[in-house]
Amino acid sequence: MADTAQTTNRTDRTDVPQRSAVRSLLRLWPFARPVRARLFTAACVGVLASCVSLVIPLVLKWLVDGPVAERDPGGAWLGGGCLLLLGLAEALLFGLRRWLVARPLAGVEAAMRAALYRHLQRLPVSFHDRWPSGQLLSRGTTDLQTVRLFLAFPLTFLLVNGVTILVGAVLLLAQRWSLGLVLLAPVPPLIVLCAVFEAKYGRAARRTQDQLGDLTTVVEESVLGIRIIKGFGRHRSQAEAFRRLTRALRASELRKARLLAWIWGCITTLPELAIGGALVLGTLQVADGELSAGTLVAFLSTALALRWPVESIGFLLAMSNEAATATDRYFEVLDEPAVDGAEAGAGVLARDAGAAPAPGAAAPADTADTAHTAHTGGLLFSGVQFRYPDAPPGSPPLLQDITLHIRPGETMALVGATGSGKTTLTALVPRLYDPTAGRISLDGRDLATLRREEVRALVAVAFEEPTLFSATAAENVLMGGEGAQESDLRRALEVAQADGFVDALPEGGATQVGEQGLSLSGGQRQRLALARAVVGRPRFLILDDPLSALDVHTEARVEAALRQVLATTTALVVAHRPSTVLLADRVALLSGGRIAAVGTHHELLRDHPEYAILMSGEGAGAR
């Protein structure tokens, strides 16, 4: 399927900059700052617990050289008691560390997820056009879980184990510097190996996480499009696409496993060889009387206590790199500029203004039109131009020099062939997109200077493809009006001729309509979407062919009720059938991205062959 091919290509991107893992992880600080006290306390507790474990070898040295060598049972019991207390203290301290980080880090994850969700709501529609939903879902779920695990475990233990290794190295050198140098000999090669591992594993982790996002997209599309898949017998091809992605993800995971096995093997083997060499050398020194048995026992016990901090470096680095790539993926979305508020409108004004005209030069058409915007009511398009952000360079704008005035209380029908830009033009009014140039004004107020919340309180939209949410039928309708009451709900349902089937649902308006409203027919979904558009009594109403899924009898009843609504609002209606066009006072013909003609239905039928063809049915299907 085309969508599948599109999403799978995201994992092959080469435009993702390679960042330092540390620099990426530092971006988490604003979210971790509120719980920094508990994180710092947990780190201190972890360091203390590790230092307690390093005291145990010193007690063993005293025990072997003292009570054991002197055959003193009382001293042996005392030494055993000390070891028991130290072990209990270490266990309690590690338990306290875990308790300190559990609750606050769950809060950090929740705060990051909430910030991502808020930002997604503020991002322009063009962003959502470009990004597969599965990629966004994976960033809000698995990536944030990876970040939380990093904050809970690797972040603390990289510090704790680093301090433990440093303190342990000092103790080893203090006990016997010659044996200490033998044990520390693997450190330089391990540092080099870890640097190589970090670079390779970071790239592998990024690829795996992107592939997981692609896989999530395919699964989501398969579930939502199950009727299409079954209806066209495409289950085999979709299953093959799924298998390709899972095989690619499996290969990437195996590459990560090989890298981890390689670094783990090196980190385990080199210290073990060093311990073996120190054991042989220490045994010879004990045999020669140069070293006490207790010192050798303490030395080897210290070395063994350092095994876990050293061996853990491999998977701690792996988890840190996965967290760094997850952080990069998270901030790729959060760094997208959210066009919101009047300040965004100021940017549009500055962009359109450009350089000041030369003295004596004529003002641009849209600037001249704006001069009389202050005393022009209704909906006014002045020299509007638009091209999609991802359009090929050099391609002409989709909409060019759109100048159109819909008077207050007037209904304007918008007619045009496929690809003429009708839906795009209507999407500019609620600021789903901003025009590339030109002005749009609502009752004399420049749209670019209004906050999006204010615009969408003035403008209501009903799309040709209705989107319903996993909520009740009533809740879906009431989403269209802030503070709408039960009486508004009943009126909106009656206008859309939806009251009959809603009342017939098992629980009436309280019936859950299911995901995407797929438990309802296409016509029922469209009528609920129309009811949602009119429930808030908007001043401006944008209808994108809202009756296309209705039968002729239901359409006639909806049109009769809709006339009363249109009489009290300023409306722009995308129309493809004469019955819908007749709802309008005037008709605008959109052709080639421009307004070709404006007039009544009968005038355009008489004077414009293109319009006559569209309305006669020879242009059937022209959307």
Protein Blocks (a to p, Z undefined) as FASTA:
>chain_A
ZZlmmmmmmmmpckbccddfklmmmmmmmmmmmmmmmmmmmmmmmmmmmmmmmmmmmmmm
mmmmmmmmnopaklmmmmmmmmmmmmmmmmmmmmmmmmmmmmmmmmmmmmmmmmmmmmmm
mpcfklmmmpcfklmmmmmmmmmmmmmmmmmmmmmmmmmmmmmmmmmmmmmmmmommlmm
mmmmmmmmmmmmmmmmmmmmmmmmmmmmmmmmmmmmmmmmmmmmmmmmmmnopmmmmmmm
mmmmmmmmmmmmmmmmmmmmmmmmmmmmmmmmmmmmmmmmmmmmmmnopacfklmmmmmm
mmmmmmmmmmmmmmmmmmmmmmmmmmmmmmmmmmpccdedjklmmmmmmmmnmpaddehi
acdfklmmmmmmmmcghjddehiacddfklcehiacfbghiacdddehiacdddddehil
mmmmmmmmnomaccfbdcddeehiafklpcfklmmmmpccddfbdcdddddfklmmmmmp
ghiafklmmmmmmmnopmmmmmmpmnlmmlcebjhhlmpcfklmmmmmmmmmmmnopabd
cdehkllmpcfklmmmmmmmmmmmmmmcccddddfbfklmmmpmbdcddeehiafbgcdf
klmmmmmmklmmmmnopmgoiZZ
